[in-house]
Amino acid sequence: MPTDDSGHPGAGTGGADSSTESEAREGSNRSDSDAVADDSPSASQGGETTRSQGSSSTKRTKQPDEMFCESCGNPIKKQADICPECGVRNGRSGGPRTAAGGGAKPTAEPSGRLAAAGIGGVAAFFLSFLPLIGQIGGGVIAGYLRGSDTRESTITGAYAGGIASIPVVAIYGLLLFFGSAGVASEGAGAGGSLVVGSVALLFLAGFYVVLGAGGGAIGASVTNRAKP
């Protein structure tokens, strides 16, 4: 039987075995603690990912009484004046659209249809010496003043062309009348000349209206004014 230095049998072996078992238990406990610590961040990240996915899946859809914000695209009430998400005015009230902080440039108000058509018609008449350019230019002015609604500005441009054609048709109509009267005084038939001249005048008026309408559509695409 083995003995230690003091002569007691088995004391050294028993002490060594107890020390070895204690160190093994402490090593096992440390390994378990490290494993738990390593798992904690991933579990936390997994929870954050799950919450993030859950929050992204709960985005609201537009309801019947809502519209999409013109700036950020989030659904807001149709009666809302300012978007609660981005703070931009959506132009549903009578005032010009501006950002809530006042930093955005205000949008000008559109002119009335008749006012815009009148201004464009006068411009088209005085620019009539420039074929095509004058008629289209008057429509562009009318459409620009009317606002960014393409359909409405096209109609306004057509009105401008019609207004511009009135004095032009009147001038050519008087020339046609006096010319036909002179032909009749000479004994020649003036009926054919009147018919041809009337058709030409109608074509001239339509020419102004069509080009003015095209100019109005162009004006709507370049204007900085709101929709009427």
C-alpha positions as CSV (number, residue, x, y, z in Angstrom):
1,M,0.0,0.0,0.0
2,P,1.5,3.4,-0.9
3,T,2.3,5.9,1.8
4,D,2.8,9.6,2.0
5,D,5.8,11.4,3.6
6,S,4.1,11.3,7.0
7,G,3.7,7.5,6.8
8,H,-0.1,7.5,6.5
9,P,-1.2,5.1,3.9
10,G,-3.2,6.4,0.8
11,A,-3.4,10.1,1.9
12,G,-1.4,11.5,-1.2
13,T,-3.4,9.6,-3.8
14,G,-6.8,10.5,-2.2
15,G,-5.9,14.3,-2.2
16,A,-4.8,14.2,-5.8
17,D,-8.0,12.5,-6.9
18,S,-10.2,15.1,-5.1
19,S,-8.2,18.0,-6.6
20,T,-8.6,16.6,-10.1
21,E,-12.3,16.1,-9.7
22,S,-12.7,19.7,-8.5
23,E,-10.8,21.1,-11.4
24,A,-12.9,19.1,-13.9
25,R,-16.1,20.4,-12.4
26,E,-14.9,24.0,-12.6
27,G,-13.8,23.5,-16.2
28,S,-17.3,22.1,-17.1
29,N,-19.0,25.1,-15.4
30,R,-16.9,27.5,-17.4
31,S,-17.6,25.8,-20.6
32,D,-21.4,25.9,-19.9
33,S,-21.1,29.6,-19.1
34,D,-19.2,30.4,-22.3
35,A,-21.8,28.5,-24.3
36,V,-24.6,30.5,-22.8
37,A,-22.8,33.8,-23.4
38,D,-22.1,32.8,-27.1
39,D,-25.7,32.0,-27.7
40,S,-27.1,35.2,-26.1
41,P,-26.1,37.7,-28.9
42,S,-27.5,35.5,-31.6
43,A,-30.7,35.0,-29.7
44,S,-30.9,38.8,-29.2
45,Q,-30.2,39.4,-32.9
46,G,-32.8,36.8,-33.8
47,G,-35.3,38.6,-31.7
48,E,-34.5,41.9,-33.3
49,T,-34.8,40.4,-36.7
50,T,-38.2,38.9,-35.9
51,R,-39.4,42.3,-34.5
52,S,-38.1,44.1,-37.6
53,Q,-39.8,41.6,-39.9
54,G,-43.0,42.0,-37.9
55,S,-42.9,45.7,-38.1
56,S,-42.3,45.8,-41.8
57,S,-45.2,43.4,-42.4
58,T,-47.7,45.7,-40.7
59,K,-47.5,48.6,-43.2
60,R,-51.0,50.1,-43.7
61,T,-52.8,50.0,-47.0
62,K,-54.9,52.9,-48.4
63,Q,-58.5,52.9,-47.1
64,P,-61.5,54.3,-49.1
65,D,-61.4,57.6,-47.2
66,E,-57.6,58.0,-47.7
67,M,-55.2,59.1,-50.4
68,F,-51.5,58.7,-50.9
69,C,-49.2,61.6,-49.9
70,E,-47.8,63.3,-53.0
71,S,-44.4,63.5,-51.3
72,C,-43.7,60.3,-49.3
73,G,-46.4,58.0,-50.6
74,N,-47.9,57.1,-47.3
75,P,-51.7,56.8,-47.0
76,I,-53.3,59.8,-45.3
77,K,-56.8,61.1,-44.8
78,K,-58.3,62.8,-47.8
79,Q,-59.2,65.8,-45.6
80,A,-55.7,66.1,-44.3
81,D,-53.9,69.3,-45.2
82,I,-50.4,68.3,-44.1
83,C,-49.0,64.7,-44.2
84,P,-48.2,63.6,-40.6
85,E,-45.3,61.5,-41.8
86,C,-43.3,64.0,-43.9
87,G,-44.9,67.3,-43.1
88,V,-45.6,68.3,-46.7
89,R,-48.8,70.1,-47.6
90,N,-50.8,68.1,-50.2
91,G,-52.6,71.0,-51.8
92,R,-56.1,69.8,-50.9
93,S,-56.9,73.2,-49.3
94,G,-57.1,76.5,-51.2
95,G,-53.6,77.7,-50.4
96,P,-50.4,76.9,-52.2
97,R,-48.5,73.8,-51.3
98,T,-45.5,74.3,-49.1
99,A,-43.5,72.3,-46.6
100,A,-44.6,72.6,-43.0
101,G,-41.3,74.2,-42.1
102,G,-41.7,76.8,-44.9
103,G,-38.6,75.7,-46.7
104,A,-40.2,74.5,-49.9
105,K,-40.9,76.9,-52.7
106,P,-44.6,77.6,-52.8
107,T,-46.6,76.6,-55.9
108,A,-48.4,79.4,-57.7
109,E,-52.1,79.4,-58.1
110,P,-53.6,78.7,-61.5
111,S,-55.4,81.4,-63.5
112,G,-59.0,81.1,-64.5
113,R,-59.8,79.4,-67.8
114,L,-61.2,82.5,-69.5
115,A,-58.4,84.8,-68.1
116,A,-55.7,82.4,-69.3
117,A,-57.3,81.9,-72.6
118,G,-57.7,85.6,-73.1
119,I,-54.1,86.3,-72.4
120,G,-52.9,83.5,-74.6
121,G,-55.3,84.5,-77.4
122,V,-54.0,88.1,-77.4
123,A,-50.4,86.8,-77.5
124,A,-51.3,84.4,-80.4
125,F,-52.9,87.2,-82.4
126,F,-49.9,89.5,-82.2
127,L,-47.6,86.6,-82.9
128,S,-49.6,85.5,-86.0
129,F,-47.0,86.9,-88.3
130,L,-44.9,83.9,-87.2
131,P,-46.7,80.9,-88.8
132,L,-47.2,77.9,-86.4
133,I,-44.9,79.5,-83.7
134,G,-47.4,82.3,-83.0
135,Q,-50.4,80.0,-82.7
136,I,-48.6,77.4,-80.6
137,G,-46.9,80.1,-78.5
138,G,-50.3,81.6,-77.5
139,G,-51.5,78.1,-76.5
140,V,-48.4,77.5,-74.4
141,I,-49.0,80.8,-72.5
142,A,-52.6,79.9,-71.9
143,G,-51.8,76.4,-70.7
144,Y,-48.9,77.6,-68.5
145,L,-51.2,80.1,-66.7
146,R,-54.0,77.5,-66.3
147,G,-52.0,75.0,-64.4
148,S,-50.5,71.5,-64.5
149,D,-53.7,69.6,-65.5
150,T,-53.0,68.6,-69.1
151,R,-56.6,68.1,-70.1
152,E,-57.7,71.5,-68.7
153,S,-54.7,73.3,-70.1
154,T,-55.3,71.7,-73.5
155,I,-58.9,73.0,-73.5
156,T,-57.7,76.5,-72.4
157,G,-55.1,76.5,-75.2
158,A,-57.9,75.7,-77.7
159,Y,-59.9,78.6,-76.4
160,A,-56.9,80.8,-76.8
161,G,-56.5,79.7,-80.4
162,G,-60.2,80.4,-81.0
163,I,-59.9,83.9,-79.5
164,A,-56.9,84.7,-81.6
165,S,-58.7,83.5,-84.8
166,I,-61.6,85.9,-84.3
167,P,-59.9,89.1,-85.5
168,V,-58.0,87.2,-88.1
169,V,-61.1,85.6,-89.6
170,A,-62.9,88.9,-89.3
171,I,-60.2,90.7,-91.3
172,Y,-60.1,88.0,-94.0
173,G,-64.0,87.9,-94.0
174,L,-64.2,91.6,-94.8
175,L,-61.7,91.2,-97.6
176,L,-63.7,88.3,-98.9
177,F,-66.9,90.3,-98.7
178,F,-65.6,93.4,-100.5
179,G,-63.9,91.2,-103.1
180,S,-67.1,89.3,-103.8
181,A,-69.0,92.5,-104.0
182,G,-66.6,93.9,-106.6
183,V,-66.9,90.7,-108.6
184,A,-70.7,90.9,-108.5
185,S,-70.6,94.6,-109.7
186,E,-68.8,93.5,-112.8
187,G,-71.5,91.0,-113.6
188,A,-69.6,87.9,-112.8
189,G,-71.0,85.3,-110.4
190,A,-69.8,85.8,-106.8
191,G,-71.6,82.8,-105.2
192,G,-68.7,80.4,-105.9
193,S,-66.2,82.8,-104.5
194,L,-68.2,83.2,-101.3
195,V,-68.5,79.5,-100.7
196,V,-64.8,78.8,-101.2
197,G,-63.8,81.8,-99.1
198,S,-66.1,80.7,-96.2
199,V,-64.6,77.2,-96.2
200,A,-61.1,78.8,-96.1
201,L,-62.1,80.9,-93.2
202,L,-63.4,77.9,-91.2
203,F,-60.2,76.0,-92.0
204,L,-58.2,79.0,-90.7
205,A,-60.2,79.1,-87.5
206,G,-59.7,75.4,-87.0
207,F,-56.0,75.8,-87.6
208,Y,-55.7,78.3,-84.8
209,V,-57.8,76.1,-82.4
210,V,-55.8,72.9,-83.0
211,L,-52.4,74.6,-82.7
212,G,-53.5,76.4,-79.6
213,A,-54.7,73.1,-78.0
214,G,-51.3,71.6,-78.7
215,G,-49.6,74.6,-77.1
216,G,-51.8,74.3,-74.1
217,A,-50.6,70.7,-73.5
218,I,-47.0,71.9,-73.7
219,G,-47.7,74.7,-71.3
220,A,-49.1,72.2,-68.7
221,S,-45.9,70.2,-68.8
222,V,-43.6,73.2,-68.1
223,T,-45.8,75.2,-65.6
224,N,-45.0,75.6,-62.0
225,R,-48.7,76.2,-61.1
226,A,-50.9,73.8,-59.3
227,K,-53.8,71.9,-60.8
228,P,-57.0,74.1,-61.1
